[in-house]
Amino acid sequence: MNIGARDDGVVKPDDASTRFDDLLGTRRGAAQLRDAALRRVVETDGTVCHYNRAGELHREDGPAVEDANGDRWWYLDGQRHRDNGPAVECADGARAWWLHGEFRPDPSDS
């Protein structure tokens, strides 16, 4: 996955956003999301995504996306964010720091 920001500033893993959009397009899926009964989606490949009531990637107690390949992504209210570490941890060791949707330099580089 690309850990850089798109033009709109939000990066959603393709599989997760596609699955979420599919749910929104169904009456049952829309009802589940509206009632906040569905906040955790497990993809067929094992990727786990957490959403808030607004349908944004969101989780306060861990990564909002846990990719099947081992990548982990932290989001709050649709913005890449983590206070106490990198907001992106890739299985290959790559890391990126973000606060409230804004990229931050690696603190160990200073």
C-alpha positions in Angstrom: 0.0 0.0 0.0 1.0 3.6 -0.6 1.6 5.4 2.7 1.5 8.9 1.1 -1.6 11.0 1.0 -3.8 11.3 -2.0 -5.1 14.7 -3.2 -7.9 14.6 -0.7 -5.5 13.8 2.1 -7.1 10.5 3.0 -5.7 7.1 2.0 -8.0 4.2 2.4 -6.8 0.7 1.4 -8.5 -0.2 -1.8 -10.1 -3.4 -0.6 -11.4 -1.8 2.6 -13.0 1.2 0.8 -14.5 -1.1 -1.8 -16.1 -3.4 0.8 -17.4 -0.4 2.7 -18.9 1.1 -0.5 -20.5 -2.3 -1.3 -22.2 -2.3 2.1 -23.5 1.2 1.7 -25.1 0.1 -1.6 -27.3 -2.5 0.1 -30.3 -2.0 2.2 -29.1 -4.3 4.9 -25.6 -2.8 4.8 -26.9 0.7 5.1 -29.1 -0.3 8.0 -26.2 -1.9 9.8 -24.0 1.1 9.3 -26.8 3.5 10.3 -27.4 1.6 13.5 -23.7 1.4 14.2 -24.0 -2.4 14.5 -21.3 -2.8 11.9 -18.0 -1.1 12.9 -15.6 -3.9 12.2 -15.3 -5.4 8.7 -13.2 -8.5 8.0 -12.2 -8.8 4.3 -12.0 -12.1 2.5 -8.2 -11.8 2.6 -8.2 -11.4 6.4 -7.8 -7.6 6.4 -9.7 -6.1 9.4 -11.1 -2.5 9.1 -12.8 -0.5 11.8 -15.3 2.3 11.0 -17.1 5.0 13.0 -20.8 5.8 12.6 -20.0 8.2 9.7 -18.4 5.4 7.8 -14.8 6.7 8.3 -11.9 4.6 9.2 -11.7 5.0 13.0 -10.4 3.2 16.1 -9.2 4.6 19.4 -7.7 1.5 21.0 -5.5 0.2 18.1 -5.0 0.3 14.4 -8.2 0.9 12.3 -6.8 -1.2 9.5 -4.9 -4.5 10.1 -3.9 -5.6 6.7 -3.6 -9.4 6.0 0.1 -8.8 5.0 0.9 -7.4 8.4 0.6 -3.6 7.7 -1.2 -1.6 10.4 -2.8 1.8 9.9 -4.2 4.1 12.7 -7.1 6.5 12.0 -9.3 8.7 14.0 -12.5 10.0 12.3 -11.1 9.3 8.9 -7.8 11.0 9.4 -4.5 9.1 9.7 -3.5 9.8 13.3 -1.6 8.3 16.2 -0.3 10.1 19.3 2.1 7.6 20.7 3.9 6.2 17.7 3.8 5.8 13.9 0.3 5.9 12.4 1.6 3.5 9.7 3.6 0.4 10.4 4.3 -1.7 7.4 5.3 -5.4 7.5 8.5 -4.5 5.7 9.5 -2.2 8.6 8.5 1.1 6.9 6.9 3.5 9.3 5.2 6.9 9.0 4.1 9.4 11.6 0.8 11.4 11.2 -1.1 13.6 13.6 -4.7 14.7 12.7 -4.2 13.8 9.1 -0.9 15.7 8.8 2.4 13.9 8.0 5.1 14.4 10.5 8.8 13.6 10.2 10.2 10.6 12.0 11.1 11.8 15.5 14.2 9.6 15.6 15.6 11.7 12.7 15.9 14.8 14.9 
